[in-house]
Amino acid sequence: MDSFDLSKHYDDDGPHQARAIFAGGCFWCMVEPFETKPGIIAVISGYTGGHMDNPTYEQVVGGYTGHVEAVEIIFDTTIWSYAELVELYWQLTDPTDEFGQMADRGSNYRPVIFVANEEQRQIAERSKQNLATFGKYKRPIVTAIEPTSVFWPAENFHQQFYQKNPRRYKKLKSARKQFLAFQHIQTKLWRGLKRSQKKSNNDIK
């Protein structure tokens, strides 16, 4: 395979560029939903949040480094706001699962929003609070919000996995979508039951 061009990761950001780093389970499924949108300059799979330099995939998956699989998104700020990217992130992940995502289990798959500055932190915290207040989920919102640390690009095989392995990616994407759809249906039923119980209690009074 041709080597993936990592130059954008190492280049300085231009006047209308910024970065967002999200962890949401296996990074294979976190690239395509962002990269295919207009205004996204690059999406890089990698590892962050750990204590070892230049970790390998095997080390991260083995739980030896403290890293999580994540994506670094370089975006055009005239087209995307950081808040909009956070909203898209919520749609792709299960924010109630602190021990992994869907079939991906382990601390290296935990959901995290890595913030680069105070502005990103405030946006992420506010968005997380709004998600909790809205009551879309039955369980608490546990996605962590942590400061960024060194982001280590993953091996070439993992970059743009959806393009290199379309059949396997299609199955993974479908499984994630089915899980999230089922979760949302369960939540709607739960919310409907709560409303019915509340109405019944009010009628009794």
Accessible surface in RSA format (square Angstrom, percent):
REM  Atomic radii and reference values for relative SASA: ProtOr
REM  Chains: A
REM  Algorithm: Lee & Richards
REM  Probe-radius: 1.40
REM  Slices: 20
REM RES _ NUM      All-atoms   Total-Side   Main-Chain    Non-polar    All polar
REM                ABS   REL    ABS   REL    ABS   REL    ABS   REL    ABS   REL
RES MET A   1   155.41  80.5  73.39  48.6  82.01 195.3  84.16  71.5  71.25  94.4
RES ASP A   2   133.88  93.8 117.45 116.9  16.42  38.8  37.74  88.8  96.13  95.9
RES SER A   3   103.43  87.4  78.33 104.5  25.10  57.8  38.42  81.8  65.01  91.1
RES PHE A   4    41.13  20.6  24.43  15.1  16.70  43.5  29.81  18.1  11.33  32.4
RES ASP A   5    92.78  65.0  75.20  74.8  17.58  41.6  43.80 103.1  48.98  48.8
RES LEU A   6    48.11  26.8  43.85  31.4   4.26  10.7  43.89  30.8   4.22  11.4
RES SER A   7    51.90  43.9  42.92  57.3   8.98  20.7  39.47  84.0  12.44  17.4
RES LYS A   8    88.40  43.1  85.45  52.4   2.95   7.0  45.15  40.6  43.24  46.1
RES HIS A   9    25.94  14.2  18.68  13.0   7.26  18.6   8.93   9.2  17.01  19.8
RES TYR A  10   149.95  70.0 121.08  68.9  28.88  75.1  98.32  73.9  51.63  63.6
RES ASP A  11    81.30  56.9  73.12  72.8   8.18  19.3  23.80  56.0  57.50  57.3
RES ASP A  12   140.25  98.2 114.80 114.3  25.45  60.2  37.86  89.1 102.39 102.1
RES ASP A  13    61.76  43.3  33.81  33.7  27.95  66.1  14.20  33.4  47.57  47.4
RES GLY A  14    26.29  32.4   0.00   N/A  26.29  32.4  19.46  53.4   6.84  15.3
RES PRO A  15   133.41  97.2  93.47  85.2  39.94 145.2 107.24  88.5  26.17 162.6
RES HIS A  16   103.82  56.7 102.03  70.9   1.80   4.6  68.77  70.9  35.05  40.8
RES GLN A  17    66.65  37.3  51.75  37.8  14.90  35.5   4.83  10.3  61.81  46.9
RES ALA A  18    27.65  25.4  24.59  37.9   3.06   7.0  27.65  38.9   0.00   0.0
RES ARG A  19    47.91  20.1  41.62  21.2   6.28  15.0  28.64  39.1  19.26  11.7
RES ALA A  20     1.12   1.0   0.00   0.0   1.12   2.5   1.12   1.6   0.00   0.0
RES ILE A  21    12.84   7.3  12.38   9.2   0.46   1.1  12.38   8.9   0.46   1.3
RES PHE A  22     0.11   0.1   0.00   0.0   0.11   0.3   0.00   0.0   0.11   0.3
RES ALA A  23     0.25   0.2   0.17   0.3   0.09   0.2   0.25   0.4   0.00   0.0
RES GLY A  24     0.38   0.5   0.00   N/A   0.38   0.5   0.00   0.0   0.38   0.9
RES GLY A  25     0.40   0.5   0.00   N/A   0.40   0.5   0.00   0.0   0.40   0.9
RES CYS A  26    12.90   9.8  12.90  14.4   0.00   0.0   5.09  12.9   7.81   8.4
RES PHE A  27     0.43   0.2   0.19   0.1   0.24   0.6   0.43   0.3   0.00   0.0
RES TRP A  28    21.05   8.4  20.72  10.0   0.33   0.8  20.83  11.1   0.21   0.3
RES CYS A  29     9.42   7.1   4.45   5.0   4.97  11.7   1.97   5.0   7.45   8.0
RES MET A  30     1.14   0.6   1.14   0.8   0.00   0.0   1.11   0.9   0.02   0.0
RES VAL A  31     0.99   0.7   0.99   0.9   0.00   0.0   0.99   0.9   0.00   0.0
RES GLU A  32    29.98  17.2  29.98  22.7   0.00   0.0   4.40   8.5  25.58  20.9
RES PRO A  33    16.10  11.7  12.46  11.4   3.63  13.2  16.10  13.3   0.00   0.0
RES PHE A  34     0.24   0.1   0.12   0.1   0.11   0.3   0.24   0.1   0.00   0.0
RES GLU A  35    36.15  20.8  23.79  18.0  12.36  29.4  17.57  34.0  18.58  15.2
RES THR A  36    77.04  54.8  45.20  45.8  31.83  75.9  46.62  62.6  30.42  46.0
RES LYS A  37    74.20  36.2  69.83  42.8   4.37  10.4  48.80  43.9  25.40  27.1
RES PRO A  38   107.92  78.7  93.74  85.4  14.18  51.6 106.36  87.8   1.57   9.7
RES GLY A  39    17.65  21.8   0.00   N/A  17.65  21.8   6.92  19.0  10.73  24.0
RES ILE A  40    20.70  11.8   0.34   0.3  20.36  49.1   0.70   0.5  20.00  54.3
RES ILE A  41    58.72  33.4  34.80  25.9  23.92  57.6  40.29  29.0  18.43  50.0
RES ALA A  42    12.29  11.3   8.23  12.7   4.05   9.2  12.29  17.3   0.00   0.0
RES VAL A  43     1.06   0.7   0.00   0.0   1.06   2.6   0.00   0.0   1.06   2.9
RES ILE A  44     0.83   0.5   0.83   0.6   0.00   0.0   0.83   0.6   0.00   0.0
RES SER A  45     0.19   0.2   0.10   0.1   0.09   0.2   0.00   0.0   0.19   0.3
RES GLY A  46     0.00   0.0   0.00   N/A   0.00   0.0   0.00   0.0   0.00   0.0
RES TYR A  47     0.49   0.2   0.49   0.3   0.00   0.0   0.49   0.4   0.00   0.0
RES THR A  48     0.42   0.3   0.42   0.4   0.00   0.0   0.07   0.1   0.35   0.5
RES GLY A  49    31.48  38.8   0.00   N/A  31.48  38.8   8.61  23.6  22.87  51.2
RES GLY A  50    29.30  36.1   0.00   N/A  29.30  36.1   2.45   6.7  26.85  60.1
RES HIS A  51   141.88  77.5 103.75  72.1  38.14  97.6  87.35  90.0  54.53  63.5
RES MET A  52    66.94  34.7  60.30  39.9   6.64  15.8  58.85  50.0   8.09  10.7
RES ASP A  53   106.15  74.4  91.92  91.5  14.23  33.6  19.37  45.6  86.77  86.5
RES ASN A  54   107.89  74.4  91.70  88.6  16.19  39.0  30.11  72.5  77.78  75.2
RES PRO A  55     9.86   7.2   0.00   0.0   9.86  35.9   0.00   0.0   9.86  61.3
RES THR A  56    55.06  39.2  54.71  55.5   0.35   0.8  51.67  69.4   3.40   5.1
RES TYR A  57    48.93  22.8  48.93  27.8   0.00   0.0  31.68  23.8  17.25  21.3
RES GLU A  58   123.71  71.0 114.66  86.7   9.05  21.6  67.56 130.7  56.15  45.8
RES GLN A  59    60.98  34.1  60.58  44.3   0.40   0.9  15.30  32.6  45.68  34.6
RES VAL A  60     1.14   0.7   0.00   0.0   1.14   2.7   0.05   0.0   1.09   2.9
RES VAL A  61    63.16  41.6  47.30  42.8  15.86  38.2  47.30  41.1  15.86  43.0
RES GLY A  62    38.52  47.5   0.00   N/A  38.52  47.5  17.93  49.2  20.59  46.1
RES GLY A  63    49.02  60.4   0.00   N/A  49.02  60.4  18.69  51.3  30.32  67.9
RES TYR A  64   149.26  69.7 132.18  75.2  17.08  44.5  94.04  70.7  55.22  68.1
RES THR A  65     0.32   0.2   0.28   0.3   0.04   0.1   0.00   0.0   0.32   0.5
RES GLY A  66    41.02  50.6   0.00   N/A  41.02  50.6  29.80  81.8  11.22  25.1
RES HIS A  67     6.04   3.3   2.20   1.5   3.85   9.8   0.00   0.0   6.04   7.0
RES VAL A  68     0.87   0.6   0.87   0.8   0.00   0.0   0.87   0.8   0.00   0.0
RES GLU A  69     0.41   0.2   0.06   0.0   0.35   0.8   0.00   0.0   0.41   0.3
RES ALA A  70     1.28   1.2   0.00   0.0   1.28   2.9   1.28   1.8   0.00   0.0
RES VAL A  71     0.00   0.0   0.00   0.0   0.00   0.0   0.00   0.0   0.00   0.0
RES GLU A  72     7.46   4.3   7.46   5.6   0.00   0.0   0.00   0.0   7.46   6.1
RES ILE A  73     0.00   0.0   0.00   0.0   0.00   0.0   0.00   0.0   0.00   0.0
RES ILE A  74     1.91   1.1   1.91   1.4   0.00   0.0   1.91   1.4   0.00   0.0
RES PHE A  75     3.25   1.6   3.25   2.0   0.00   0.0   3.25   2.0   0.00   0.0
RES ASP A  76    34.26  24.0  34.26  34.1   0.00   0.0   2.73   6.4  31.54  31.5
RES THR A  77    60.55  43.1  38.78  39.3  21.77  51.9  30.54  41.0  30.01  45.4
RES THR A  78    93.96  66.8  54.56  55.3  39.40  93.9  51.87  69.7  42.10  63.6
RES ILE A  79    97.53  55.5  70.01  52.2  27.52  66.3  75.66  54.5  21.87  59.4
RES TRP A  80    36.96  14.8  35.28  17.1   1.68   3.9  36.00  19.2   0.97   1.6
RES SER A  81    52.27  44.2  44.59  59.5   7.68  17.7  46.71  99.5   5.55   7.8
RES TYR A  82    17.24   8.0  11.82   6.7   5.41  14.1  11.82   8.9   5.41   6.7
RES ALA A  83    41.69  38.3  40.81  63.0   0.88   2.0  41.00  57.7   0.69   1.8
RES GLU A  84    87.58  50.3  82.85  62.7   4.73  11.3  33.01  63.8  54.58  44.6
RES LEU A  85     0.01   0.0   0.01   0.0   0.00   0.0   0.01   0.0   0.00   0.0
RES VAL A  86     0.00   0.0   0.00   0.0   0.00   0.0   0.00   0.0   0.00   0.0
RES GLU A  87    87.53  50.3  86.53  65.5   1.00   2.4  38.95  75.3  48.58  39.7
RES LEU A  88    21.75  12.1  20.96  15.0   0.79   2.0  21.21  14.9   0.54   1.5
RES TYR A  89     0.00   0.0   0.00   0.0   0.00   0.0   0.00   0.0   0.00   0.0
RES TRP A  90     8.82   3.5   7.74   3.7   1.08   2.5   7.88   4.2   0.94   1.5
RES GLN A  91   110.73  61.9  95.69  69.9  15.04  35.8  31.09  66.2  79.64  60.4
RES LEU A  92    34.02  18.9  30.72  22.0   3.30   8.3  32.41  22.8   1.61   4.3
RES THR A  93     0.62   0.4   0.00   0.0   0.62   1.5   0.00   0.0   0.62   0.9
RES ASP A  94     0.85   0.6   0.85   0.8   0.00   0.0   0.00   0.0   0.85   0.8
RES PRO A  95     0.00   0.0   0.00   0.0   0.00   0.0   0.00   0.0   0.00   0.0
RES THR A  96    11.05   7.9   1.80   1.8   9.26  22.1   1.55   2.1   9.50  14.4
RES ASP A  97    18.34  12.8  16.24  16.2   2.09   5.0   5.18  12.2  13.16  13.1
RES GLU A  98    89.83  51.6  80.45  60.9   9.38  22.3  12.91  25.0  76.92  62.8
RES PHE A  99   139.16  69.6 136.95  84.8   2.21   5.8 138.47  84.0   0.69   2.0
RES GLY A 100     0.00   0.0   0.00   N/A   0.00   0.0   0.00   0.0   0.00   0.0
RES GLN A 101     0.00   0.0   0.00   0.0   0.00   0.0   0.00   0.0   0.00   0.0
RES MET A 102    23.11  12.0   9.80   6.5  13.31  31.7  14.27  12.1   8.84  11.7
RES ALA A 103    95.01  87.4  64.88 100.1  30.12  68.5  74.48 104.9  20.52  54.4
RES ASP A 104    33.73  23.6  31.17  31.0   2.56   6.0   2.78   6.5  30.95  30.9
RES ARG A 105   123.12  51.7 104.00  53.0  19.12  45.5  68.17  93.2  54.95  33.3
RES GLY A 106    30.15  37.2   0.00   N/A  30.15  37.2  28.31  77.7   1.84   4.1
RES SER A 107    76.13  64.3  64.00  85.4  12.14  28.0  42.77  91.1  33.36  46.7
RES ASN A 108     8.21   5.7   8.17   7.9   0.05   0.1   1.42   3.4   6.80   6.6
RES TYR A 109    26.28  12.3  25.95  14.8   0.33   0.9  10.71   8.1  15.57  19.2
RES ARG A 110    58.07  24.4  57.93  29.5   0.14   0.3  19.49  26.6  38.58  23.4
RES PRO A 111     2.83   2.1   1.12   1.0   1.72   6.2   1.12   0.9   1.72  10.7
RES VAL A 112     0.00   0.0   0.00   0.0   0.00   0.0   0.00   0.0   0.00   0.0
RES ILE A 113     0.00   0.0   0.00   0.0   0.00   0.0   0.00   0.0   0.00   0.0
RES PHE A 114     1.52   0.8   1.18   0.7   0.33   0.9   1.18   0.7   0.33   1.0
RES VAL A 115     5.96   3.9   2.86   2.6   3.11   7.5   2.86   2.5   3.11   8.4
RES ALA A 116    62.32  57.3  31.67  48.9  30.65  69.7  32.98  46.4  29.34  77.7
RES ASN A 117    78.99  54.5  63.81  61.7  15.17  36.5  41.89 100.8  37.10  35.9
RES GLU A 118   103.93  59.7  95.77  72.5   8.17  19.4  55.76 107.8  48.18  39.3
RES GLU A 119   120.46  69.2 113.05  85.5   7.41  17.6  40.60  78.5  79.86  65.2
RES GLN A 120    13.95   7.8  13.95  10.2   0.00   0.0   5.23  11.1   8.71   6.6
RES ARG A 121    70.65  29.7  70.65  36.0   0.00   0.0  23.76  32.5  46.89  28.4
RES GLN A 122    94.84  53.0  89.88  65.7   4.96  11.8  23.90  50.9  70.94  53.8
RES ILE A 123    26.75  15.2  25.65  19.1   1.09   2.6  25.68  18.5   1.07   2.9
RES ALA A 124     0.00   0.0   0.00   0.0   0.00   0.0   0.00   0.0   0.00   0.0
RES GLU A 125    76.40  43.9  73.50  55.6   2.91   6.9  30.55  59.1  45.85  37.4
RES ARG A 126   136.26  57.2 129.91  66.2   6.35  15.1  60.53  82.7  75.73  45.9
RES SER A 127    10.13   8.6   5.75   7.7   4.38  10.1   8.09  17.2   2.04   2.9
RES LYS A 128    47.34  23.1  47.31  29.0   0.03   0.1  19.69  17.7  27.65  29.5
RES GLN A 129   111.20  62.2 108.77  79.5   2.43   5.8  43.50  92.6  67.70  51.3
RES ASN A 130    89.48  61.7  84.71  81.9   4.77  11.5  24.98  60.1  64.50  62.3
RES LEU A 131    21.33  11.9  17.24  12.3   4.09  10.3  20.25  14.2   1.08   2.9
RES ALA A 132    51.66  47.5  29.54  45.6  22.12  50.3  33.37  47.0  18.30  48.5
RES THR A 133   103.18  73.4  73.60  74.6  29.57  70.5  73.30  98.5  29.87  45.2
RES PHE A 134   130.94  65.5 111.56  69.1  19.38  50.4 119.52  72.5  11.42  32.7
RES GLY A 135    23.78  29.3   0.00   N/A  23.78  29.3  23.26  63.8   0.51   1.2
RES LYS A 136    58.39  28.5  57.91  35.5   0.49   1.2  28.61  25.8  29.78  31.7
RES TYR A 137    15.20   7.1   3.42   1.9  11.78  30.7   2.33   1.8  12.87  15.9
RES LYS A 138   133.56  65.2 111.59  68.5  21.97  52.3  57.94  52.2  75.61  80.5
RES ARG A 139   129.53  54.4 123.62  63.0   5.91  14.1  53.72  73.4  75.81  45.9
RES PRO A 140   101.90  74.3  89.50  81.6  12.40  45.1 101.19  83.5   0.71   4.4
RES ILE A 141    21.92  12.5   5.14   3.8  16.78  40.4   5.14   3.7  16.78  45.5
RES VAL A 142    47.27  31.1  30.00  27.2  17.28  41.6  34.71  30.2  12.56  34.1
RES THR A 143     0.00   0.0   0.00   0.0   0.00   0.0   0.00   0.0   0.00   0.0
RES ALA A 144    27.53  25.3  21.55  33.3   5.98  13.6  27.36  38.5   0.17   0.4
RES ILE A 145    22.14  12.6   2.92   2.2  19.21  46.3   2.92   2.1  19.21  52.1
RES GLU A 146    47.43  27.2  47.43  35.9   0.00   0.0  21.12  40.9  26.30  21.5
RES PRO A 147    88.63  64.6  83.02  75.7   5.62  20.4  83.02  68.5   5.62  34.9
RES THR A 148    51.39  36.5  29.98  30.4  21.41  51.0   9.76  13.1  41.63  62.9
RES SER A 149    56.43  47.7  36.54  48.8  19.89  45.8  48.07 102.4   8.36  11.7
RES VAL A 150    91.55  60.2  81.67  73.9   9.88  23.8  88.60  77.0   2.95   8.0
RES PHE A 151    12.93   6.5   4.44   2.7   8.49  22.1   4.44   2.7   8.49  24.3
RES TRP A 152    52.44  21.0  52.44  25.4   0.00   0.0  48.30  25.8   4.14   6.7
RES PRO A 153    28.42  20.7   9.93   9.1  18.49  67.2   9.93   8.2  18.49 114.9
RES ALA A 154     6.03   5.5   0.00   0.0   6.03  13.7   0.48   0.7   5.55  14.7
RES GLU A 155    68.72  39.5  58.77  44.5   9.95  23.7  62.38 120.7   6.34   5.2
RES ASN A 156    47.77  32.9  37.78  36.5   9.99  24.1  30.58  73.6  17.18  16.6
RES PHE A 157    85.59  42.8  82.24  50.9   3.35   8.7  83.09  50.4   2.50   7.2
RES HIS A 158     9.80   5.4   9.66   6.7   0.14   0.3   3.49   3.6   6.31   7.3
RES GLN A 159     1.37   0.8   1.37   1.0   0.00   0.0   0.90   1.9   0.46   0.4
RES GLN A 160    42.43  23.7  41.63  30.4   0.80   1.9   0.46   1.0  41.97  31.8
RES PHE A 161     0.74   0.4   0.46   0.3   0.28   0.7   0.46   0.3   0.28   0.8
RES TYR A 162    29.59  13.8  24.30  13.8   5.29  13.8  20.53  15.4   9.07  11.2
RES GLN A 163   101.87  57.0  75.92  55.5  25.96  61.8  29.07  61.9  72.80  55.2
RES LYS A 164    58.51  28.5  28.56  17.5  29.94  71.3  36.54  32.9  21.97  23.4
RES ASN A 165    39.13  27.0  33.79  32.7   5.34  12.9   7.25  17.5  31.87  30.8
RES PRO A 166    81.22  59.2  76.54  69.8   4.68  17.0  77.68  64.1   3.54  22.0
RES ARG A 167   207.46  87.1 202.48 103.2   4.98  11.9  75.62 103.4 131.83  79.9
RES ARG A 168   127.64  53.6 122.64  62.5   4.99  11.9  41.97  57.4  85.67  51.9
RES TYR A 169    14.06   6.6  14.06   8.0   0.00   0.0  13.73  10.3   0.33   0.4
RES LYS A 170   153.24  74.8 150.94  92.6   2.30   5.5  95.42  85.9  57.82  61.6
RES LYS A 171   157.08  76.6 147.81  90.7   9.27  22.1  94.90  85.4  62.17  66.2
RES LEU A 172    61.13  34.0  59.76  42.8   1.36   3.4  60.38  42.4   0.75   2.0
RES LYS A 173    73.31  35.8  72.76  44.6   0.55   1.3  38.98  35.1  34.33  36.6
RES SER A 174    46.20  39.0  41.74  55.7   4.46  10.3  26.06  55.5  20.14  28.2
RES ALA A 175    58.95  54.2  48.94  75.5  10.01  22.8  53.33  75.1   5.62  14.9
RES ARG A 176    22.29   9.4  22.00  11.2   0.29   0.7  15.98  21.8   6.31   3.8
RES LYS A 177   129.25  63.1 123.40  75.7   5.85  13.9  73.19  65.9  56.06  59.7
RES GLN A 178   122.75  68.6 114.44  83.6   8.31  19.8  43.58  92.8  79.17  60.0
RES PHE A 179    80.27  40.2  73.02  45.2   7.24  18.8  79.36  48.1   0.91   2.6
RES LEU A 180    16.77   9.3  16.77  12.0   0.00   0.0  16.77  11.8   0.00   0.0
RES ALA A 181    51.97  47.8  45.01  69.5   6.96  15.8  50.68  71.4   1.28   3.4
RES PHE A 182   121.05  60.6 119.67  74.1   1.37   3.6 120.68  73.2   0.37   1.1
RES GLN A 183    19.98  11.2  19.61  14.3   0.37   0.9  14.45  30.7   5.54   4.2
RES HIS A 184    47.83  26.1  46.48  32.3   1.35   3.5  29.55  30.5  18.28  21.3
RES ILE A 185    97.01  55.2  96.79  72.1   0.22   0.5  97.01  69.9   0.00   0.0
RES GLN A 186    95.32  53.3  89.74  65.6   5.57  13.3  26.28  55.9  69.04  52.4
RES THR A 187     5.51   3.9   4.86   4.9   0.64   1.5   2.11   2.8   3.40   5.1
RES LYS A 188   143.25  69.9 136.02  83.5   7.23  17.2  80.02  72.0  63.22  67.3
RES LEU A 189   126.58  70.5 118.14  84.5   8.44  21.2 121.09  85.0   5.49  14.8
RES TRP A 190    64.44  25.9  59.43  28.8   5.01  11.8  50.00  26.7  14.44  23.4
RES ARG A 191    70.19  29.5  68.48  34.9   1.71   4.1  12.71  17.4  57.48  34.8
RES GLY A 192    21.02  25.9   0.00   N/A  21.02  25.9  19.36  53.1   1.66   3.7
RES LEU A 193   103.79  57.8  98.74  70.6   5.05  12.7 102.11  71.7   1.68   4.5
RES LYS A 194   107.43  52.4 102.54  62.9   4.88  11.6  56.46  50.8  50.97  54.3
RES ARG A 195   150.57  63.2 144.04  73.4   6.53  15.5  74.06 101.2  76.51  46.4
RES SER A 196    63.41  53.6  56.91  75.9   6.51  15.0  31.14  66.3  32.28  45.2
RES GLN A 197    96.54  54.0  92.71  67.8   3.84   9.1  32.17  68.5  64.37  48.8
RES LYS A 198   141.60  69.1 138.38  84.9   3.22   7.7  83.77  75.4  57.84  61.6
RES LYS A 199   133.83  65.3 130.48  80.1   3.35   8.0  98.85  89.0  34.98  37.3
RES SER A 200    57.89  48.9  54.32  72.5   3.57   8.2  27.53  58.6  30.36  42.5
RES ASN A 201    80.55  55.5  78.58  75.9   1.97   4.7  15.04  36.2  65.51  63.3
RES ASN A 202    81.94  56.5  67.71  65.4  14.23  34.3  22.81  54.9  59.13  57.2
RES ASP A 203   100.80  70.6  67.84  67.5  32.97  77.9  32.94  77.5  67.87  67.7
RES ILE A 204   147.67  84.0 116.60  86.9  31.06  74.9 123.85  89.2  23.82  64.6
RES LYS A 205   198.80  97.0 133.74  82.1  65.06 154.9 103.71  93.3  95.09 101.3
END  Absolute sums over single chains surface
CHAIN  1 A    11302.0       9419.3       1882.7       6467.1       4834.9
END  Absolute sums over all chains
TOTAL         11302.0       9419.3       1882.7       6467.1       4834.9
